[in-house]
Amino acid sequence: MHTCIKTLTLAAAAAALLAGPVLAQDKVVNIYSHREPKLIQPMLDALTKDTGIKTNVVFADKGMVERLKAEGANSPADLVLTVDAGRLNDLVEADLVQPITSVAVKANVPAAYAHPNGLWYGMSLRGRAIYASRERVPEIVAKALTYADLTHPKWKGKVCTRAGDHEYNVALLASVIAERGEAAGRQWLQGLKANLGRKPQGGDREQVQAIQTGQCDLAVANTYYYYLMLNNPQQKPWADSARIVFPDQAGKGMMMNVSGIALTKASPNRDNAIKLVEYLSGDKAQQMYAELNGEYPVNQRAEWSDFLKSLGTFKASDTALDRIAKARKAALQMINEIDYNS
């Protein structure tokens, strides 16, 4: 029987896994996930149908590293799914993961979206995009936007972002630091704060909503939220009010991040866990990421969905996510030092 634990705390859910009979089954994988179960469940169901491997998912937004440390060698977790390369790096720095030794996975995932020693791999891609008002920002201006433009005085009082210390924005600043150094990163962040039209608040979708209500002309949000908003009747007007922009197309390219996966050191079902990673990075599951979630496949053989094709092609930054992840500490310190969220 397939089990998907959504509402328990991480501690309670992990205890349930330890207490239950599932660990004795031959073909099972236990997953601790930062990702909401509904976003990955279709791929896991396909895995079970195609391979017979069953999965148990424990959802937890916080406390993953602490829990894995506390469980130690007795942890029931085989894999950790995250929504950001920075969280994957946290697992590496805490010495909680082991290499995923698979020729197939290495062939499926480009090196820029994987740890150099195979300690984690990206499973899907999302760009950190700029959304521009269709009504107030001419198309010719929108299409040429760069991350640096977010700091230009012409946009003073017209930019919206979620909290600076959210992992998506920490990663964006970390990319600036990784590419141009800490001094340039601080200057960019200060310029961005000076242009904010309101105190940072809400999630990525609420930034696009602020464009519709006239609070901002530009917003920063991940690419896949455009798909999610267009398919939500309440939020579709938000998406319709904005044009999604792929920044820095004449320069470095759009900053990319991943949802990713890592194999725990304690993994009691290591072989099946690696088979799961091979499956999720394979052509079929990668196309499902695109069709169902509006995310870009990390596997370059996988075909984009019609929706993604409709947005057009873009130049992606080639800065390795491992470098960006290592710059997160400096980025978070800067965000706190300039009191970005005030």
C-alpha positions as CSV (number, residue, x, y, z in Angstrom):
1,M,0.0,0.0,0.0
2,H,1.3,3.4,-1.0
3,T,1.6,5.9,1.9
4,C,1.9,9.6,1.6
5,I,2.2,11.5,4.9
6,K,1.3,15.1,4.4
7,T,0.3,16.7,7.7
8,L,2.3,15.2,10.4
9,T,5.4,16.9,11.8
10,L,8.7,15.6,10.5
11,A,9.4,14.0,13.9
12,A,6.1,12.2,14.1
13,A,6.1,11.1,10.5
14,A,9.6,9.7,10.8
15,A,8.6,7.8,13.9
16,A,5.7,6.3,12.0
17,L,8.1,5.1,9.3
18,L,10.4,3.6,11.9
19,A,7.5,1.8,13.7
20,G,5.7,0.6,10.5
21,P,6.3,-2.6,8.5
22,V,7.3,-0.7,5.4
23,L,11.0,-0.9,6.0
24,A,10.8,-4.7,5.7
25,Q,9.4,-4.6,2.2
26,D,11.7,-5.5,-0.7
27,K,10.9,-2.6,-3.0
28,V,10.4,0.6,-1.1
29,V,12.0,4.1,-0.8
30,N,11.5,6.5,2.1
31,I,11.6,10.2,1.2
32,Y,11.9,13.3,3.3
33,S,10.7,16.2,1.1
34,H,10.8,20.0,1.2
35,R,8.5,19.8,-1.8
36,E,4.8,19.7,-1.4
37,P,3.8,16.0,-2.0
38,K,1.2,16.9,-4.7
39,L,4.0,18.3,-6.9
40,I,5.9,15.0,-7.0
41,Q,3.2,12.4,-6.4
42,P,2.4,11.9,-10.1
43,M,6.1,11.0,-10.8
44,L,6.2,8.7,-7.8
45,D,3.0,7.0,-8.8
46,A,4.5,6.4,-12.3
47,L,7.6,5.0,-10.7
48,T,5.5,2.5,-8.7
49,K,3.5,1.5,-11.8
50,D,6.6,1.0,-14.0
51,T,9.0,-0.5,-11.5
52,G,7.0,-1.8,-8.5
53,I,9.0,0.4,-6.1
54,K,6.7,1.9,-3.5
55,T,7.4,5.3,-1.9
56,N,6.7,6.9,1.5
57,V,6.9,10.7,1.5
58,V,7.3,12.8,4.7
59,F,6.8,16.5,4.0
60,A,8.6,19.0,6.1
61,D,9.3,22.6,5.4
62,K,11.8,23.1,8.2
63,G,14.1,21.1,10.5
64,M,15.3,18.6,7.9
65,V,19.0,18.8,8.8
66,E,18.4,18.7,12.5
67,R,16.1,15.7,12.3
68,L,18.6,13.7,10.2
69,K,21.3,14.5,12.6
70,A,19.2,13.4,15.5
71,E,18.2,10.1,13.8
72,G,21.8,9.3,12.8
73,A,22.4,5.9,11.4
74,N,18.9,4.8,12.4
75,S,17.2,7.3,10.1
76,P,14.5,5.7,7.9
77,A,15.1,8.3,5.2
78,D,16.7,7.2,1.9
79,L,16.4,10.4,0.0
80,V,15.8,14.1,0.6
81,L,14.0,16.2,-2.0
82,T,14.5,20.0,-1.8
83,V,13.3,23.1,-3.6
84,D,16.7,24.9,-3.7
85,A,20.3,24.0,-4.3
86,G,21.2,25.8,-1.0
87,R,19.3,23.3,1.0
88,L,21.2,20.5,-0.8
89,N,24.4,22.2,0.2
90,D,23.3,22.3,3.8
91,L,23.0,18.5,3.7
92,V,26.5,18.3,2.3
93,E,28.0,20.6,4.9
94,A,26.3,18.6,7.6
95,D,27.9,15.4,6.2
96,L,24.5,13.7,6.0
97,V,24.6,12.5,2.4
98,Q,26.6,10.0,0.2
99,P,27.4,10.0,-3.5
100,I,24.8,8.8,-5.9
101,T,26.9,6.4,-8.0
102,S,24.9,5.9,-11.2
103,V,26.1,6.2,-14.8
104,A,22.5,6.9,-15.9
105,V,22.0,9.8,-13.5
106,K,25.3,11.4,-14.4
107,A,24.3,11.2,-18.1
108,N,20.8,12.6,-17.4
109,V,21.9,15.6,-15.3
110,P,24.3,18.3,-16.7
111,A,27.3,19.0,-14.5
112,A,26.2,22.6,-13.8
113,Y,23.1,21.3,-12.0
114,A,24.8,18.7,-9.9
115,H,27.4,18.5,-7.0
116,P,30.9,17.9,-8.4
117,N,31.2,14.7,-6.3
118,G,27.7,13.4,-7.0
119,L,26.4,14.3,-3.5
120,W,23.2,15.8,-5.0
121,Y,21.5,16.2,-8.4
122,G,19.0,18.6,-9.8
123,M,15.7,17.1,-10.8
124,S,13.9,20.1,-12.4
125,L,14.9,23.6,-13.3
126,R,13.3,27.0,-12.6
127,G,14.6,30.4,-13.6
128,R,14.5,33.5,-11.4
129,A,12.5,35.7,-13.7
130,I,11.4,39.3,-13.8
131,Y,7.7,39.9,-14.3
132,A,6.8,43.3,-15.9
133,S,3.4,45.0,-16.1
134,R,1.9,44.7,-19.6
135,E,0.1,48.0,-19.0
136,R,2.9,50.2,-17.7
137,V,6.1,48.7,-19.1
138,P,6.5,48.7,-22.9
139,E,7.3,45.3,-24.4
140,I,10.5,46.5,-25.9
141,V,11.7,47.7,-22.5
142,A,10.6,44.5,-20.7
143,K,12.4,42.1,-23.1
144,A,15.7,43.9,-22.5
145,L,15.5,43.9,-18.7
146,T,18.5,42.7,-16.7
147,Y,18.9,42.0,-13.0
148,A,21.0,45.1,-12.8
149,D,18.0,47.1,-14.1
150,L,16.2,46.3,-10.9
151,T,18.5,48.7,-9.2
152,H,18.2,51.6,-11.7
153,P,16.7,54.8,-10.3
154,K,14.0,54.8,-13.1
155,W,12.3,51.9,-11.2
156,K,12.4,53.6,-7.8
157,G,9.3,52.6,-5.9
158,K,8.2,50.2,-8.6
159,V,9.8,46.8,-7.7
160,C,8.3,44.1,-5.6
161,T,10.0,41.0,-4.0
162,R,9.2,38.5,-1.3
163,A,11.4,38.5,1.8
164,G,15.1,38.9,1.1
165,D,16.0,36.0,3.3
166,H,13.7,33.5,1.5
167,E,15.9,30.9,-0.1
168,Y,14.9,31.9,-3.7
169,N,16.2,35.5,-3.1
170,V,19.2,34.4,-1.1
171,A,20.1,32.2,-4.1
172,L,19.7,35.1,-6.6
173,L,22.0,37.4,-4.5
174,A,24.4,34.5,-4.0
175,S,24.6,34.2,-7.8
176,V,25.6,37.8,-8.1
177,I,28.3,37.3,-5.4
178,A,29.6,34.1,-7.1
179,E,29.8,35.9,-10.5
180,R,31.0,39.4,-9.5
181,G,32.2,39.3,-5.9
182,E,30.8,40.5,-2.5
183,A,31.2,44.2,-3.1
184,A,29.2,44.0,-6.3
185,G,26.6,41.9,-4.5
186,R,26.2,44.4,-1.7
187,Q,25.8,47.3,-4.2
188,W,23.2,45.4,-6.1
189,L,21.2,44.5,-3.0
190,Q,21.2,48.0,-1.7
191,G,20.0,49.3,-5.1
192,L,17.2,46.7,-5.1
193,K,16.1,47.7,-1.7
194,A,16.1,51.4,-2.6
195,N,13.6,50.6,-5.5
196,L,11.1,48.6,-3.5
197,G,7.5,49.7,-3.8
198,R,6.5,48.1,-0.5
199,K,7.9,46.1,2.3
200,P,8.9,42.6,1.2
201,Q,6.0,40.3,1.9
202,G,4.1,37.3,0.5
203,G,5.2,34.6,-1.8
204,D,6.3,34.8,-5.5
205,R,2.7,34.8,-6.8
206,E,1.8,37.7,-4.5
207,Q,4.5,39.8,-6.2
208,V,2.8,39.4,-9.5
209,Q,-0.6,40.2,-7.9
210,A,1.0,43.5,-6.8
211,I,1.6,44.3,-10.4
212,Q,-2.1,43.7,-11.2
213,T,-3.1,46.0,-8.3
214,G,-0.7,48.7,-9.4
215,Q,1.6,48.6,-6.4
216,C,4.6,47.7,-8.6
217,D,5.7,47.6,-12.2
218,L,8.3,44.9,-11.9
219,A,8.5,41.8,-9.7
220,V,10.9,38.9,-9.1
221,A,9.5,35.4,-9.1
222,N,10.3,31.9,-10.4
223,T,9.3,30.9,-13.9
224,Y,7.0,28.0,-13.0
225,Y,4.7,30.3,-11.0
226,Y,3.5,31.7,-14.2
227,Y,2.1,28.3,-15.2
228,L,0.6,27.8,-11.8
229,M,-1.2,31.2,-11.8
230,L,-2.5,30.7,-15.3
231,N,-4.1,27.4,-14.2
232,N,-5.7,28.9,-11.1
233,P,-8.9,30.8,-11.9
234,Q,-8.4,33.2,-9.0
235,Q,-4.8,34.0,-9.9
236,K,-5.1,34.0,-13.7
237,P,-5.8,37.8,-13.7
238,W,-2.5,38.3,-11.9
239,A,-0.6,36.4,-14.6
240,D,-2.5,38.1,-17.4
241,S,-1.4,41.5,-16.1
242,A,2.3,40.7,-16.4
243,R,4.7,39.6,-19.0
244,I,7.3,37.1,-17.9
245,V,10.8,38.2,-18.7
246,F,14.0,36.1,-19.0
247,P,16.7,38.5,-17.7
248,D,20.2,39.2,-18.9
249,Q,19.7,37.6,-22.4
250,A,22.4,39.8,-23.9
251,G,24.8,39.0,-21.0
252,K,25.2,36.2,-18.5
253,G,21.7,34.8,-18.9
254,M,18.9,34.0,-16.5
255,M,19.9,32.6,-13.1
256,M,18.7,29.0,-12.7
257,N,17.9,27.0,-9.6
258,V,16.8,23.4,-9.1
259,S,14.5,21.2,-7.2
260,G,17.0,18.5,-6.3
261,I,17.7,15.2,-4.6
262,A,20.3,13.7,-2.3
263,L,20.9,10.2,-0.9
264,T,21.3,10.0,2.9
265,K,24.2,8.3,4.5
266,A,21.8,6.1,6.5
267,S,19.7,5.0,3.6
268,P,18.3,1.5,4.4
269,N,17.1,1.0,0.8
270,R,20.0,2.4,-1.1
271,D,19.7,0.4,-4.3
272,N,16.0,1.2,-4.7
273,A,16.7,4.8,-3.9
274,I,19.3,5.1,-6.7
275,K,16.8,3.5,-9.1
276,L,14.3,6.2,-8.1
277,V,16.8,8.9,-8.8
278,E,17.5,7.3,-12.2
279,Y,13.8,7.2,-12.9
280,L,13.1,10.9,-11.9
281,S,16.0,12.1,-14.0
282,G,14.9,9.9,-17.0
283,D,13.0,11.1,-20.0
284,K,9.5,10.1,-18.9
285,A,9.5,11.7,-15.4
286,Q,11.3,14.8,-16.7
287,Q,8.5,15.4,-19.3
288,M,6.0,15.0,-16.4
289,Y,7.8,17.8,-14.5
290,A,7.3,20.0,-17.5
291,E,3.7,19.0,-18.3
292,L,2.3,19.0,-14.7
293,N,4.3,21.6,-12.9
294,G,5.5,24.0,-15.6
295,E,9.2,23.3,-14.6
296,Y,12.0,23.0,-17.1
297,P,13.5,19.5,-17.4
298,V,17.0,19.2,-16.2
299,N,17.5,16.2,-18.6
300,Q,18.2,17.9,-22.0
301,R,16.7,15.0,-23.9
302,A,13.3,15.5,-22.4
303,E,10.9,17.5,-24.5
304,W,9.5,20.8,-23.2
305,S,5.7,21.0,-22.7
306,D,3.7,23.1,-25.1
307,F,3.4,25.8,-22.4
308,L,7.1,26.0,-21.9
309,K,7.6,26.1,-25.7
310,S,5.1,29.0,-25.9
311,L,7.3,31.1,-23.6
312,G,10.2,30.8,-26.1
313,T,13.9,29.8,-25.6
314,F,16.3,31.6,-23.4
315,K,19.9,31.9,-22.4
316,A,20.6,30.3,-19.0
317,S,23.5,31.4,-16.8
318,D,26.2,28.7,-16.8
319,T,27.3,29.5,-13.2
320,A,27.5,26.2,-11.4
321,L,24.9,25.9,-8.7
322,D,27.6,24.4,-6.4
323,R,29.3,27.8,-6.5
324,I,26.1,29.7,-5.9
325,A,25.2,27.5,-2.9
326,K,28.6,28.1,-1.3
327,A,28.0,31.9,-1.5
328,R,24.6,31.7,0.4
329,K,26.2,32.4,3.8
330,A,27.7,35.7,2.6
331,A,24.4,36.5,0.8
332,L,22.3,35.9,3.9
333,Q,24.7,38.0,6.1
334,M,24.4,40.9,3.6
335,I,20.6,40.7,3.6
336,N,20.5,40.9,7.4
337,E,23.1,43.6,7.6
338,I,21.3,46.0,5.3
339,D,17.9,45.0,7.0
340,Y,16.4,44.3,3.6
341,N,13.0,43.2,5.0
342,S,12.4,46.4,7.0
